[in-house]
Every structure is written in structure tokens, then in C-alpha cells.
Amino acid sequence: MPSLSPAIAEIRLAVRTALADLHEGSTVVVALSGGADSLALAAAAAFEGPKLGLRVRSVTVDHGLQDASDAVAARAAHTATSLGLDALVVTVDVGADGGPEAAARDARYRVLKDAADAGAAAVLLGHTLDDQAETVLLGLARGAGAASLQGMAPVRADDDGLRWVRPLLRVRRETTRAFCAASDLEFWDDPHNLEDRFARVRVRERVLPVLESELGPGIAEALARTAEQLREDAEAFDEMIHETIEDIVEHAEAGISVSVAALAANPAALRNRIIRLVVDSEFGVSLTRLQTLEVARLATDWSGQGPIDLPSCAAARVGGRIVFTAR
């Protein structure tokens, strides 16, 4: 018998590992654009899913942002059907909030969420190691904090318990293309992936190749490892914060308060995370680093300064507590 292509073997193993802890009889949804990454993911899931007792179906979102996008979506669905999957195509109207990329992403995730709400246990996304490296590098260039530099999580559960799974985060983009070639699968190359008006495209086509050339090979893998290490650190921090926060936080009139002494006694990394978590959980907003540091000064460097205006709330020192109140 002919030997299995290394690319097929690698991606099937990655998918099998990602699906292994799902209950038999569960349904998984593959987000299928028709590109090499998602097509390789769909084909591997179609092969591995039934062996694990899982039902696999695909959802293709037609954003309507390019000429003949309906034909591209239809072809992706046809390929999924030929792989033995139930295939769904959903056409959406993309708004303008946050720019075209963000608006398209938000629309796509809403469709996937709606499709999964019909009883799916997980949604599979085709992000690769290269996507992870680009995400980390963009976050680094923007001066983002550790939360952004963690990149994309391999598995994330939302508030409804739906799992968003990225089986290919350790797989190179070139491997997905090799998978499709070895499987005789025709994939679609999104022309937007060549338009340098997008920062991610410039990182992919210009910045990473220069780094590889000047610093040596393995830059993408190193960036992905950085994300993984930061994610491990963040998980440890989060566990410590949740153990601490119950003892130092109290509900206050129209808001919430935190012990000044407890904040001041913690290292800066924990102190700042506690502040951000309290504000996010109570008021649903994210603080910038500058805003976080100004709140922290109410505990560590207080000289009578007044309330600090924050998104949706204000922070003020009242006795031995920092009180956050809605505005």
C-alpha cells in the first residue's frame, strides 16, 4: 500500500488529538472558508470524526465582500459534501463597525455560534502556527499586554459551554497546502491575503520573511512558543487572582470596592490584573494600562488625588478601600 503523506498524517493526528475528549455522539462544526487551512481541517475531521463516534458538519459564511463570493462558498460546500459532511452556506451582511476585517469576523462568529446552538459541542477553526505567529507579532508591535501576546487559545469555552477549538495551531500553513495537494483537494486562495493594505498581510509577506532572513529560521515557531508560555503564565495568575479576590473585594452601593492594603501588598503584576478583572467583571469594560496604573496609584502612591474617570465607572479612594461606582 502507498505510504501516507506526512502532511496528511500530521494534520489527522492534530485533529484526532483535539477531538479525543469529546463525548461519543457529539456534533462538531467546521468553519470552512474553502482555503487550504480550513479545507485540510474539514477533510481531516471528516476522516477522524466518525472513528471517534462524532458527527461532523461544515458551515461556510459568504460575507459578500468579493466578486463571485457566492460561487466560492458554493464550491467549498460542494467539496465538504464530497468528503461526507453535511454542508451549510450562510450569507451575511457585513457592517462597518471596527473596520471590514473586524466586522467580517464578528459576522462569521455569530453565524458559527448560531449553527452550533443547534446542538454542537464544538466549533473547529483552521488557524495555523503561522496565524499565531502573526497575531503575536502584531500585538508586540502595538505595545499590547500579555493578554494579547498570548495569541489564540487552542481551546476556549464560551459562557454557554460551547468549545472553540483550533487543532492546527502547531501546524505550519505550508503543511495544510501539502495536505490538500496530497488529497487532490482544490482550495481557494483569498485575494485579500495579498493586499498589503492589511497589517496582517504586511507582517506575513514582509516582516516575518525579513526576520527569518536576518535572525535565522524558526521565528514563527518561536513566536508561537512565546504565546504558549504566556498563556501558561496567565492561567497561573488567574488562578491566584481568583483565590485572592474573594477576600479583598466587597460589593458597594452602585458598584464594588477593593481593599487598599491588599492591593498594595501584592506584586504589581497581580495588583494590575486584579484591578482589570474587577472592572471588567462588574462593568464589562477593559482598562488600558495607563488607566490601570492610575487606579493602582490610589493604593500605592496616594496623596489625596480625587476620583479617576474610567469607561462606564469611576474609581476613588474611600478610607481603606478603592471604590468603583457606575457613571
Summary of the structure (lengths in Angstrom):
residues: 327
radius of gyration: 23.0
end to end distance: 70.3
largest distance: 79.3
contacts: 1022
relative contact order: 0.10
helix: 53%
strand: 17%
